Amino acid sequence: MSACLRYTRRVWKSFLDNKGHDHQCFPNLQILNAKPGLLEASLKIEPYHVNRVGTVHGGLILSLTDTLGSLAVATKGQYMTGVSVDIGTSFVKPAGRPGDVLTAKAVVTGIGKSLAYTRVDFYNEKGQLAAYGNHTKYVGKSAGHEQDVKFSEDGETIVEGEDVD
């Protein structure tokens, strides 16, 4: 397993350990792959994820845009992933029903000293683009945390900081 994937899963675990929103809404989120600037994840749709017509609720997609955008920032070695300043989601097709698996790809499209920009694409079980979101985060006070790391270009190893399993 790459250092980037290990690290990103550790950051995700810290989200869950908080016992807050992420733990309540999608504790079964799986981080499948992580490389610097790229995150791939999946979520099995549960009955509590759907709206009154039985398909994935738009609020779930928006919440996932927030969380996966944050985890995409973590793939760049930032343990504290900042705070949201702008977030939006567009819906293209139904994302699924209970029992289906929703997949997502989150990409850091830009990161500077104070802001990080991400895009998250969501795919239904048929592999169709179901929704996409954008997430801007203020990261200005987040950088420099004692658990921050720097990855090799491919994310296989940590070149600065501690690699904790």
C-alpha positions as CSV (number, residue, x, y, z in Angstrom):
1,M,0.0,0.0,0.0
2,S,1.3,3.4,-0.9
3,A,2.3,5.9,1.8
4,C,-0.3,8.4,0.4
5,L,-3.1,5.8,0.7
6,R,-2.0,4.9,4.2
7,Y,-1.8,8.5,5.3
8,T,-5.2,9.5,3.7
9,R,-6.9,6.6,5.4
10,R,-5.4,7.7,8.7
11,V,-6.8,11.2,8.1
12,W,-10.2,9.6,7.3
13,K,-10.0,7.6,10.5
14,S,-9.5,10.9,12.4
15,F,-12.7,12.2,10.8
16,L,-14.6,9.1,12.0
17,D,-13.0,9.1,15.5
18,N,-14.5,12.6,16.0
19,K,-18.0,10.9,16.0
20,G,-19.4,13.9,14.2
21,H,-21.2,14.3,10.8
22,D,-19.0,12.0,8.8
23,H,-19.4,9.2,11.3
24,Q,-23.2,9.6,11.3
25,C,-23.7,10.0,7.6
26,F,-21.3,7.7,5.9
27,P,-19.3,5.5,8.3
28,N,-18.9,2.9,5.5
29,L,-17.1,5.2,3.1
30,Q,-14.1,3.3,1.6
31,I,-11.0,5.0,0.5
32,L,-9.9,2.9,-2.5
33,N,-6.9,4.8,-3.8
34,A,-4.9,7.9,-3.0
35,K,-2.1,9.6,-4.9
36,P,-0.9,13.2,-4.4
37,G,-3.8,15.3,-5.6
38,L,-6.2,12.3,-6.4
39,L,-8.6,10.3,-4.2
40,E,-10.9,7.5,-5.2
41,A,-13.6,6.3,-2.9
42,S,-16.8,4.3,-2.8
43,L,-19.9,4.2,-0.6
44,K,-22.5,1.5,-0.4
45,I,-25.9,3.3,-0.5
46,E,-27.9,2.6,2.7
47,P,-31.7,3.3,3.2
48,Y,-30.9,6.4,5.2
49,H,-29.0,7.9,2.2
50,V,-32.1,8.2,0.0
51,N,-34.8,10.8,-0.6
52,R,-38.6,10.1,-0.6
53,V,-38.5,8.8,-4.2
54,G,-35.9,6.2,-3.2
55,T,-32.8,7.5,-4.9
56,V,-29.7,9.1,-3.3
57,H,-30.5,12.4,-1.6
58,G,-28.7,15.4,-3.0
59,G,-27.6,16.4,0.5
60,L,-25.6,13.2,0.7
61,I,-23.8,14.1,-2.5
62,L,-23.1,17.7,-1.2
63,S,-21.8,16.3,2.1
64,L,-19.6,13.9,0.2
65,T,-18.3,16.7,-1.9
66,D,-17.2,18.4,1.3
67,T,-15.6,15.4,2.9
68,L,-14.0,14.0,-0.3
69,G,-12.7,17.4,-1.2
70,S,-11.1,17.6,2.2
71,L,-9.6,14.1,1.9
72,A,-8.2,15.1,-1.5
73,V,-6.3,17.9,0.3
74,A,-5.0,15.2,2.7
75,T,-3.5,13.4,-0.3
76,K,-1.2,16.5,-0.6
77,G,0.1,15.7,2.9
78,Q,-2.0,18.1,5.0
79,Y,-3.4,16.4,8.1
80,M,-5.6,19.4,9.0
81,T,-7.6,20.0,5.8
82,G,-8.9,23.5,6.3
83,V,-12.4,24.9,6.3
84,S,-14.9,25.3,3.5
85,V,-15.3,28.7,2.0
86,D,-17.3,27.6,-1.1
87,I,-19.0,24.4,-2.1
88,G,-21.4,23.4,-4.9
89,T,-22.8,20.4,-6.6
90,S,-24.5,19.7,-9.9
91,F,-26.7,16.7,-10.4
92,V,-26.7,14.9,-13.7
93,K,-28.4,11.4,-13.2
94,P,-29.8,9.4,-10.3
95,A,-26.8,8.3,-8.2
96,G,-28.3,5.0,-7.0
97,R,-30.7,3.2,-4.6
98,P,-30.0,1.2,-1.4
99,G,-27.6,-1.6,-2.1
100,D,-25.9,0.2,-5.0
101,V,-22.3,1.4,-4.8
102,L,-21.6,5.0,-5.5
103,T,-18.0,5.7,-6.6
104,A,-16.2,9.1,-6.5
105,K,-13.0,10.6,-7.8
106,A,-11.8,13.8,-6.0
107,V,-9.0,15.9,-7.6
108,V,-7.1,18.8,-6.2
109,T,-7.3,21.3,-9.1
110,G,-5.2,23.9,-7.3
111,I,-3.6,24.6,-4.0
112,G,-1.8,27.7,-2.7
113,K,-0.7,29.3,0.5
114,S,-4.3,30.0,1.6
115,L,-6.8,28.3,-0.7
116,A,-7.2,24.8,-2.1
117,Y,-9.6,23.9,-4.9
118,T,-11.1,20.5,-5.5
119,R,-13.5,18.8,-7.9
120,V,-15.4,15.6,-7.1
121,D,-17.0,13.5,-9.7
122,F,-19.6,10.9,-8.6
123,Y,-20.5,7.8,-10.7
124,N,-23.5,5.5,-10.3
125,E,-23.4,1.8,-10.4
126,K,-23.6,1.8,-14.2
127,G,-20.5,4.0,-14.4
128,Q,-22.4,7.1,-15.5
129,L,-21.5,10.5,-14.2
130,A,-24.3,11.1,-11.6
131,A,-23.1,14.4,-10.1
132,Y,-20.0,16.6,-9.8
133,G,-19.0,19.1,-7.1
134,N,-16.5,21.8,-6.5
135,H,-15.1,22.6,-3.1
136,T,-12.9,25.6,-2.1
137,K,-11.1,25.3,1.3
138,Y,-9.2,27.8,3.3
139,V,-6.0,26.0,4.2
140,G,-3.9,29.0,5.3
141,K,-3.8,28.1,9.0
142,S,-3.9,24.4,8.4
143,A,-0.4,23.9,6.9
144,G,2.5,23.2,9.2
145,H,0.6,20.7,11.5
146,E,3.0,18.3,13.3
147,Q,1.4,15.4,11.4
148,D,1.8,17.0,7.9
149,V,4.0,15.0,5.5
150,K,5.5,15.4,2.0
151,F,5.2,12.5,-0.4
152,S,7.4,11.4,-3.3
153,E,5.9,12.5,-6.6
154,D,4.1,9.1,-7.0
155,G,2.9,9.0,-3.4
156,E,4.7,5.7,-2.7
157,T,6.9,7.0,0.0
158,I,7.0,9.9,2.5
159,V,10.1,12.1,2.0
160,E,9.4,14.4,4.9
161,G,7.5,13.7,8.1
162,E,6.6,10.5,9.9
163,D,5.0,7.5,8.2
164,V,2.6,6.1,10.8
165,D,0.7,2.9,10.1
